[in-house]
Amino acid sequence: MAPTISRSRLLIILLCVVIVIMMVQNYFLVRKNDEYQKRVEILAEEVNRLSVMSKGDTVYAFSALNMDSSSVIIDPDGKKKLIFVLTTTCGSCVQNMAGWNQLRKDISQFDVQVIGISPDSIYKIRSFSGKVYPSFPVFSLASNYLVARKYKFQTFPQTILVDESGIVQGVWVGILNDEQRNNIIESLRAVLINNQN
């Protein structure tokens, strides 16, 4: 009987040691995971900074195609612009359309030109517009890829507020929530107040 008691005690001790080792490993894995999550957040912010415009960047006049396939100049000089960057294959852009349309209605009291910019062809934009009904004109950069790269119009959806000097006042990436729409409206008010002083 004595040998089985010592074996069971030995087994219990081994199990306890294994449990302690697993708890210690788990602790270090959790800490390492937290460290990696912080690194990922830092890298995501860096990628976001590099892939979208930033407050203070300048937008100069550029050419795009309107729905008639005519070349037009989009010139931020002289008038505030709210630019919605979208693509016809972006599910988030479709989800954002109701919010963009509402935002356009909410800022109607401001002297702001609201436009959409897409890297897609006129044909795709027409088809897309017939399904989601944007309340603003959408222009194509399909023939002007360099503009899309220069102004980082390659992350979708984006909402960019540009003042009348062409200076970016704010960039919102992703589907807009109510708080972000309110931030855009407040940013427009701030730009308006700064221009009156």
Buried (B, 14 or more C-beta within 10 A) or exposed (E): EEEEEEEEEEEEEEEEEEEEEEEEEEEEEEEEEEEEEEEEEEEEEEEEEEEBBEEEBEBEEBBBBBEEEEEBEBBBEEEBBBBBBBBBEBEBBBBBBEBBBBBBEBBEEBEBBBBBBBBBBBEBBBEBBEEBEBEBBBBBBBEBEEBBEEBBBBBBBBBBBBBBEBBBBBBBBBBBEEEBBEBBBEBBEBBBEEEEE
